[in-house]
Amino acid sequence: MSAADVVVVGAGPAGLGAATELRRRGVGRVVVYERELQPGGVPRHTAHLGYGARDLHRITTGPRYAAAMVRQAERAGVEIEVGRTVRSFADGTVATTGADGPATVHAGAVLLATGVRERPRAARLVPGDRPAGVLTTGALQQFTTLHHQRVGTRAVVVGAEHVSFSAVLTLAHAGCQVAAMVTPLPRHQSYAPLRLATAGRRRVPLLTGVDVVEVVGRTRVEAVVLTDGTRIACDTVVFTGDWVPDHELARAGGLPMLPHAKSPVADATGRTEQPGVFAIGNLVHPAETADLCALGGRAAALSVMDWLALHDWPTAVRPIEVRPPILWAAHTARGITLRVAEFVEGRIECRVGDEVLHRTKHRLWTPNRAIHLPLAANASTRILLSPVERLQ
């Protein structure tokens, strides 16, 4: 068994950001395990602008951003092992497996930065045939950016949040026409400029209040059927968004989970209920941008150093109590991040008992979009929307 001061699981922006900061601050051996064959996470295959504004202080593409993060980590002396999967962590012992067989390492601290994924068709329980041509945005971008493959000629995009419009852009670059975007919600959940620059510029119809109920096709997708009976001919279907953290390792390790977010409970510095185990990045708050995850990783590095030096840990790390239509709330380096389940109007209030710690202005709140409250919270904090006006 080898030894490391810190083991980081996941070589995405959060994991690399934390590992680099730890080495820059003098922590000895920092090892990052990545199950993919290349480090960098999702930005590796997201070949459009929009990365690096807050951490690198410049705008670049996803692959260039990932390469910059990897270079920073390697120059700082971080050990990155790719093609190696972490099977378990218990009492500081991290068990991994890879092409050269199993291995274990004893770590002073473990950082879980396993990231997030989109919910695929099977998890959404969409019936129909099982043909080729059904993808998520991540699979689409890997095919087109990393492997330079064609994906089809006419597509339907399921979803209307930020990543959905990114999928439209990727399909356009791949020479695939988008027949329609569909969402069960009454409107799209992204920013108007992003919609105009992607779907609007290409005159892509946005069908609201409907969802896909059937995929038709034997060997290749031939069409999709919507809840209103509409049939759209296509050879590609891209399921976008509906994020779920890669939480299997955290769950298997016995960490308490938030029921709706499916992420481990952690405080603002990433500490979980297990001493020495931290959870950071989109594993905790699905799904934030890469630069915010990297900055969150840097902030968590300070808490890791405190643990290595003092071995001080809170007696309990408990979730923030929320009330519908708020889905979940999580501690982050920026304060509190939360999501709502539907389009609603009202004021968000944070309370401890009958005392109001924070109250926002009355406004429209959008699902599938991050809501940030700039304040710290503890286990007795309750977050609610009051009054609530649901929008149809």
N, C-alpha and C positions, 0 to 999 in steps of 0.2 A: 504494500500500500504506500503510495506517495502522499505528499502533504502539500497543501496550498493555504495561503492566508485567506483567500477568497475564491470561491467558485461561482461563476456567473453562467446561468443556463439560458442560452439564446444570444445570438450575435446580431441582433437588430439594433436600431438606434438607441433604445433604452439600455440594453446590455452593454453595448460598446461605449456609450457615454459614461456609464457608471464605472466600467473597468478602466477606462482611460483616466478618469478623475482620480481613482484610487491609486493608480501608479504615479500620477503626477504629484500626489501628496505623500508619496513615500512608502506606500504599502508594498510589502515584499513580493510574493508570488501571487499573481492574479491570473486565473485560468478561465477562459470562456469556451464552453462547449456548444457546438452548433450542429444540428442534425443534417442540415443541407450541406452540399459540397462546396459552397461558397458563403462567406460571411456577408453581412450587410442587410439582411432582412428583406422586407417587402420593397423598399426603394430600388433594389437591384433591377426589378423588372417593370418599374413604373416610369416609362420613358417620356415624361413630360415635365414642364417647369412647375415650380411651386415648392421646392424643398430648400431648407437651409436659411430661411429669413431670420429666425430668432436665435439660432445657435451659431451658424457660420457667418451670419450678417451679409449674406449674398443669396441671390435666387439662382438655383441651378436645377438640373434634372435629377430624377431619382437615381439612376446608375452612377452619375458623378457624385451625388451626395453620399451614396453608400461607399464608394471608393475612398472618398475623403475621410469618412468615419473610420474605415479599416486602416488607412494610412496613419491616422492619429493614434489609434490604439497600438499598432505595431511599433511606431516610433517611441511610444511611452513604455514599451516593454511588456505589453500584454501578450500572454500566450493564447492563441486562438487555435482550437482543435476542431476541424470540420469533419463531417461525416460520422459524428459520434453522438449517440442519443443517451440522455440521462434517464435511467430506469427508476431510480429511487434516491431519496435523501433521508437519512435518519441519524440523529445524534451526531451530526457533523460528517457522516460518512456518505459520500456520493458515489453511487454505482452507475457505471456507463457501459455501453457496448458499441462496437464499431466493426469495421472490416477486419481489423486485426484482433478481434475478440474482446472479452469483457475486461474491465479495469475498475479499480476503486481508488478514491482519493479522499483523504481526510482534510476538511476545510474548517477554518475558524469561523467563516460565515458563508451562507449560501444565498445568492440573489436569483430569484426566479424572474426571468424576463422573456417568457415564452411567446408573448404576443397574442395576436387575435386572428381569427379567420372569418370568412363569410359563411353563412349558413347555406349549405347546398340544397339542391332539389329534394334529395331523400329526406333531409331533416325538416323540410317544409311540407312534406307529405303531399306532393303534387302527383296525382295519378297519371296513368297513360302508358304509352309504349316506352321502351328503353333504348332509344336510338343514339347514334353518335351525334355530336353537335350541341350537347347540353354542358354548359360551363359556368364557373364563377368568374368574377372579374380577375381574381388572382391567377386562375388557370389560363384565362384568355391572354393576360399580359405575359405570362411565362411562355406560352406558345409563340406569341408574336415577337416579343422583345429578346428573349433568351435563345429561342430555337428557330426564329425566323420562319415560322410555318403559317400557312393560310388557314383561316378558320371557317370560311363560308362566304356567301355572297349577299345574304339577306338575313338580318337578325332582329330579334325582339329582346329588349332589355327589361328585365323585371326589377322594378325599384326606381325611386326618384330622389335619392339622397346624393351626397357629394360624390361618392364612388361610382354611382350610376352614370353620372355625366362624364366621369373619367373613362368609363367603359365605352361610351359613345365616341369619345375622342380616339380611343385605342382602335375601335372597330373601323373608324374612318381612315386612320393611318394604315390599317391592314387591307383597305380596299373593300370593306364590307358595308353595304347599305343598311341603315337601321330603319326597319319598317315602323316601329313604334316603341315607346316606353310606356309601361303600365305600372300603376300603383294603386293599392286599395284605399289609400288616404285621399282626402279631397283636394290636395294640391301637392306640388313638389316640396321637398324639404331642404333644398340647397339654397345657395345665394343666387339672386337674379342675374348678376354678371356672368357667373359660371354657366348657368343655363343658356343664356344668350350666346355665349362664346362657343358652346358645344352643340346642344340640341337645336337651339334657335337658329344658329347660323346655317345648319344643315337641314332646316325645316322638318325636324323629326316630330311627329305627332306625340303629344303627351296625353295618355288616356288615364283619367283619374277615377277613383271609386270602383275600379275593377281589378281583378287578379286573375292569374292563370290557373285554370282548373284541370287542364289536360294537355299533355304533350303528345302529338300525333306523329307517327313515322316508324317504319320497321327498322331499316338499316341506318337511315339518316333522318333527322328532323324534317318533317314536311309542313307542319303547322302547329299553332297553339290555339286552344279554345279558352275564351275568357268567361268570367262569371255571368256576363250579360248575354252569352251565346255567340258573341262575335268570334269568327274564325280568321286568324291572320296567317297567311302563307309565309313560311320562313324556313331556312335550313340551319339556323343557329339560335339558341336561347341562352342568354346570359343572366344568371341570378346574381344580383348585386346586394351588398350591404347585409342588414340583419345580422349584425356582428355578434360573435360568441368568442370569448377568450379561449386560448389553448390551455384549458384548466385541468386536464387529466392528471398531470404530474402533481400539481398542487393538491388536488382532491385525493389522489392516492397517498399523498404524504400526510393526510389527516388535517389539513387546514380548513377552518370554517369558511363557508362560501356564502356570498350574497345570492339570494334565491333567483332574482330576475336577471341580474347581470352575469351570473355564473362565474364570478371572479372571487378570488380569496379576499377575506376581510383584512385590510391593512390600514395603518394610520398614515399621517401626512408624510412621514419619513420612510415609508415602506415596510415598517415592522409588522409582522404577523403575530399570531398568538404563540408561535413556537420560537423560543429564544434563539437568535442567530440566523433565523430564516426571514428573508425580505422578499417582497413581491413588488415589482415596479412595472412601469410602462403600460401598454395596452392590455396586459394581463389583468390589471386593476381597473382601468377606465376605458373600456372599449367604445369607440375607437378614436383616439386623438391623432393629430398630425405627428410626423416623424420628429420634427424639431422640438415639439413640446415633450415628447417621450425622451429625447436625448437630454434635455434640460432637467427633466424629472430624475433621470438616472444620475446626473451629476449631483443633484441635491441629495439623493439617497446615499451617495458615497460618503457624505459627512456623517450620516447616522451609522453607517457600517464601521467607520473608523472609531466612533465613540464606543460601539460594541466591542471592537477588538481591544481597545485600550482599557475600558472600564467594566465590561460585562454587566452593564446596567440595562434592565429591560422592564417595560411597564407590566404591572400586575395583570392587566387585561386589555385586549384590543377588541373593541366591540363595534358592530356596524352602526351607522347613523340610521335612526328611525325615520321612515318616510311614509307619506300617506298618498293614496291615489288622487289624481292621475300621475303622480311622480312614480317612476319605475324603480329607480335606485339612486343612491348618492354615495360617492366615494371620496376619501381624502386624497388630495394631490398636493404637489409642491405649490400650486397656485391658490390653494384653499380648498373648496369643495367643488366637485364636478358632478352634475346630475343629468338625468334624462327624463322627459315626460313621455307618456304613452300615446298622446293624441294632441291635436291642435286645441289649445285652451287659452283663455284670457284670464288674467288675474295677477295677484301679487304673490311672490314666493316669500315665505316667512320662515326664519330659523328661530326656534324657541328652545329655551331650557325652562321647563315648567311653564309658568305663565309669563315669563320674561321674554320679550322679543329681542333677540340679538341683532337681527338683520332683517330688513324688509326692502324688497325691490320695488320699482315702479310698476304700476299696472300696465301690462303689455301682452302681446301675443307671444306664446311659447310654442316652439316647433318641435315635433318629435324627430328622432334620428339626428339631432344636432346637439352638440355639447353646450351646456349651460354652466357658467363658472360663477361661483360666489366667492368673493375675496375675503374669506374669514376662516379662522380655525374652528374646529368643532370637537366635541368629546362624545362619550357614549350616551350622555343624557340629552343630546341635541335632537330635536325633532324638526323635520322640514316638511312644510305643507303649502299648498296653493289655496289662497283664500282672498276673496271669493273666487269661485271657479265658474266660468262660462264656457261650455263646450261648443265648439264650432262644427257645424255639419258641412 
